[in-house]
Each structure stands twice: as C-alpha cells, then as structure tokens.
Amino acid sequence: MISEQIINKLVELGTTVGLKILTALIIFLIGLQVAKWIKHLLETALTKKEVESTLVKFLGKILYIALISFVIIIALNQAGVAVTSIIAIFGAASLTVGLALQGSLSSLAAGISLIILRPFKIGDLIDGGGSFGIVEEIGLFNTTIKTLDNLTIIIPNDKIRNEKIINYSLKPIRRVDLVVSIGYGDDIDKAKQLVKEILNNDSRILADPAFTIHLFELADSSVNFAVRPWVKTSDYWDTYCDLTETIKKRFDEEGINIPFPQRDVHIYNHN
C-alpha cells in the first residue's frame, strides 16, 4: 500500500515536471523562431536605410542574443528553475568581463560611432589616427588603412575617433595649391601669362570655380605666385605633379628663372 502511494506520487511528480519541461521546451523553440524573425526584420529595415553592413550585422547579433537570453530565462522559470541566482551570477560575470575588456569596449563604441556618423567610407583617402592612406575596412574594433606605398596599417577605432580626421575624398572637387617662384629680374606679367596658358590648356582644370593666379609674396630670393586651380578629387595628384613639371619646362623654354635660396657673402680684409 505504501509502495503504491509512492509510485502514485512519483507518477504525479513526473507528470508535473514533464509538463513543465515540455512547456519550457515549447517556449524555447517558439522564442527561437520569433527571435530570428525579429532579427531579420531589424536587419532588413537597417539595410533599406543604407546603414553600414558591418553595423547591421552587429546590431542584429546583439538583438538576437538579448532575445534568446530573455527566452531562456522564461523557459527556465517555466521549468521550475530559480533564475534569480542565475541572473545575479550572470550580472557579476558581465561586470568582470566588462572591466577586463574596457579598452576593447572603448574601441567597439568608437567603431559604432564611426559607422553611424560616417566621417569616411571604404575607398576614401584619409589622414587619421596618425596614419595616411586609403581605407580598406571599417571594423567594429579596428580600421584598416593601406598606405600609398602598399603597407597595411590596423588602427584601433578609439585612436581614430579621439584624433583629428582629414578626409581627402569626401568632396567631389579639390583645389590644387601651387607656389610658383620666379627671380626678381624676371618679367612678372610674362610669367603670369604663361601659367595662365598652361592652366587653360589642361582639360582637367575646372571652369567653375575658376582658377586664380596672384602674386602673394616677395621672398628673400624669389617672387612667389599663388596658383589655385580646381580639379576633380580623383585628378588631384596627377594634376599637381603634371602642372609642376609643365610650368618648370615652359619657364626654361621662355628663359624665366626658378630661383633657389642664395646668400651674398661679403669678406672684409682688416689689417
């Protein structure tokens, strides 16, 4: 009789526990599918808003992990597990990990900031974080830059965010700043006209904004012109180098000197 009562209690207990476990499993499986669906909705909405793909994937994963954690807690609670202590342990562990990864979390926050604010994008020529080059990758923790001599530099995002960023590719056009020098004995008007002809004959020079040529400095050994043409950003360096070479050759042909620094030395003979 006693054994029959024990068996009945065990059956009753097993049934109750089994139902709780089954319910918890159903909650978990349904929650898993709902979490995936919400993650997909978020990623689709952000992609339509043209948010950076790296940030889209990151936010999707964060949301998915948060939803799954919530579902697991509900499922464990339904199964009769005391989740209060688990939450406390998880909170303490999260705080410990957060303190240990403080530098990494700072770079992560900086990476999210760079992706959202977009001070530069992949393919831009920038000067940031103490490095100059073309952006190859914008990660959550680091940004990869390829220098003009084909070196790869990996910079922590917090270093870039905390320093000045110069983006040479952001604007569609740029001004070429040239300083052209002639000797004090050379014809100013002739030199100015020659430079003007060179600029007019270069198809890369934009008509609007118009270029300017001004005499702006009487230096120690030269008379200096400020030559300021505008070009497409993609043509900047080729135009800069070509104009420098063309002006030098044309001045040589026309007998106009490009002086170099010189100094007169007077020697006095004292008896």
Order of alpha helices (4+ residues) and beta strands (2+ residues): alpha-alpha-alpha-alpha-beta-beta-beta-beta-alpha-beta-beta-beta-alpha-beta-beta-beta-alpha
